[in-house]
Amino acid sequence: MIRKGKGIFSKTGKTTSFLELCGPEILIIAVAAAAILVVVVKVVVVVVAVAAAVVEVVVVVVIVVVVSVVVAVVAVVVVVVVAIVDVVARTYKTKLVFTVRNPKDVAVSLYNHHINLKEIYNYHGEFHDWFPLFLDGDVDYGDYFTYHLNWATAIRDNPDHPILVLKYEDAKENFPDAIRKLADFIETSLTEDQVKEIAQSVNFDAAKKHLPSNKILRKG
C-alpha cells in the first residue's frame, strides 16, 4: 500500500526518482546489502588465506580473480537496475484514484467490522470505548486524519500529477456517474449499456454473492 501520501510526489509537481519514492528505507537496504557484501568478501579472503596454505599460489590467484569479477558484475547489475527503475519513475506519471469517505461513517463502519470479526480482533467493547482508538489512529490503517491531510498536501503541491478523487457518498448516490468519471480518467470509452452492466455487476448484492461470509461485506 502507498505510504499515507508521503514519498510519492516531489514539490515541483514532477514524479520523484526511485530513491525518493522509496524513502529512507532504500538507503537502509543498500547499507545492509553493502555490509553483507563486505562480510562475504572477508569470508572469501579467509578461505583464500587458508587455501593458500595447502594449494599452489596460482590457484589462489585464480580464485581471487573469479570472486572479484563476480562481485563486480553483481554491483554493476544492481546499479543498472536501479538506474532503469529511476528513469521509468521520472518519465511516467502513474494515474492515482483516491477514494474518500465521511470520517463519521468510517468510524462506525470500522467499529462494526471489529465487532463482527471477534475471532480476528478479539474486541468486545462498546463504541464509546473504541472511538478514542479511532481518533488516536490505533486501528487498522492508522490515523484517518493524518492520512487524508498528507494526501491533500500532496495533491495541492502536485497539480500536474493525474489524481482522481472519488467520494464514497457520491458514488453511492449515483454509481453510474462514478463509473463514467473513472472511465474518462483512464481514457476509456464506455457505452451506456456497458456502464449499466458494470454497475449491476459490482453493486453490493452482486459482490455479496461471491464472498464466503456475510461478516466481511455488509451495508454501511
N, C-alpha and C positions, 0 to 999 in steps of 0.2 A: 504494500500500500504506500501511497505518496506521503511523505512526512509533513503533515499538518501545514502545507503551503510553503515550507521552507526548502531551500536548495533546488528550486525548480526554475526560477527566473533570475535574470540579472536586473539591476536597477536601470539599465539603459534600454530595457524592452527587448533585448536580444536573448536568444536561448543561451544558457550558460554552457560552459565547457563540461566535459565528462567529470573532471576532478571537482569542479564547483558543484555539479549536480549531486555527486555522491557525498560531498561534505567531508568533514574530518575523518570519517570512517575509512575512506580510501587511503588516507595517509597512514592511518594506524595499520591497515592491512599491508601496505607497502613496506613499512618499517618492520613488521613482523616477518614478511617474506624475506626481506634482506637479512634479518637476524638468523632465520632458518638457513638461508644460503651460506652465511658465514660459518655456521655450525657444521654444515655439510662439508664445506671446503676444509675446515680444520680436521674433521674426521678423515677425509681423504688424505690430508697431509700426514696424519699419524699413521694411517695404513701404509702409505708410501714409505714412511720412515722405517716402519717395521719390515716392510718388504725389501727395503734396501739392504737389510742385514742378511738376507737369505737368497737374493736373486742378483743377477747382473745389473750393473748401473744402466745399461742401455734399456732394459725392460722398465726400470723405474722411470726413466725419462719419457718413454712412450706413454706410460700410464698418466704421468703429469700432463703431458700434452693433450691426450684424449680428454681428460677431465676438464682441462681449461677450455678446450674447444666446445664441449657440451655446455658448460656454464655460460660461455659467451653466446652461443646460439640461443639458449633459453632466454637470456637477458634481452637479446635483440627481438625475439618473438614477442615478449611481453611489451616492450616499448612500441613495436609496430601496432599491436592490437589496441593498446591504449590510445595511440595517435589516431587510428581509424575511427574508433568509437567517439573520440573527441570531435573529429571533423563532422561526423554524422550528427552529433548533438548540436553543433553550431549551425549546420546547414538546414536541418529540417525542424520545423516547429510543430510538435505534436498537438493535435486538437484535444482540448480537455472539456469534459462535461461535468459541471459541478452542480450537484443536486442539494437543495437546502430545504429545511422544514422548520416550522414554528417550534422553538425550544420547549414550549409547554407540552405540545403533543409528543415531542421526542422523549421528554422525561416520563410521561405517563406510559408511552409505548414500551420504553426500555424497562421500566419497573415491572410491567406485566410480563415482559419477556423473561425477567429474572424469576418472577414468582411461578410462572408456568413451567420453567425448566429447573425445578428444585434438585433434580438428580445431577445437574451440571453445576449450578451455582450454590446450592445448599443455602438459599436465602429464604427466611420465613418471616421477616419483619414487615411492619406496616409502611405505607407510603411516606408518612411524615418522618419515619426513621431513615428511610432510604434516600429521600430527596437531598439532604445535605451531602451525601456521597456524590450525587449528580453535580451539584453546584461546585464541589471541590475537584471534580474530574476523576474521582476514584471509582470509575466504572469503565465498561468496555469503550475503547477508542479515546479515552482521556477526556480532557476539558472541552466541552462543546463550544464555549465562548472563545477561548484562545484559538481553537482550531479555525473557527469562522473569521475571527479577526485577522489571523495570518493570511487566509485566503483573500479577504477583502483588500488587505495591503498589497498582496502580490498582484491582484487584478488591477488595482489602481496604478501600481508602478510599472505595469507591463501592458499598456493599452494596445500594443501591436500583436500581442500573443492571442491566438484564437481560443477563446474560452466562452462556453455557453453555460449560463446559469439557469437552471430549471428549478422552479418552486414546486414542491410536492403538492401543495394546495391547488395550484393552477392546473397541474396535470390531473389531479383527482376530479376537478370540476369539468375540465374539457380535455380528456385524454387524446382524442384525435388531433387536436391543435398542438399538443406537446409532441406528438409523433411527427407532425409536419415541420415543426421548428427544428427537431433533431435531424430530420432528413435534409432540410435546407442547410443546416450547419455542416453536415458531412458531404454536402453537394451530391445528394442522391435524389433522383426524381421518383415520386410515388403517385400513382393514380388514386383517386378517392376510394376505389374498390380495395386497393392494397392497404390504404390507411385503415379502412374499416376492418379488413381481415386481420391486420396486426393488432388493432385494438381489442378485437374479440379473442385473439389467441393468447394474449398476455394479461388479460384482466384478472381480477382476484379469483374469481370462481374457476377459471381455466388453470391458473397456476396452482391452486389448491389441490386439484386432481392429481398432480404429479409429485406431491410431497408425501413422504411416508407417515407424517404425523401432523395433526392439526395444531399442535403446540408451536410448531415452527412458524407457521404463517396464519395470521388472523387479522381481521379488520381492525383498523385503528393503530 
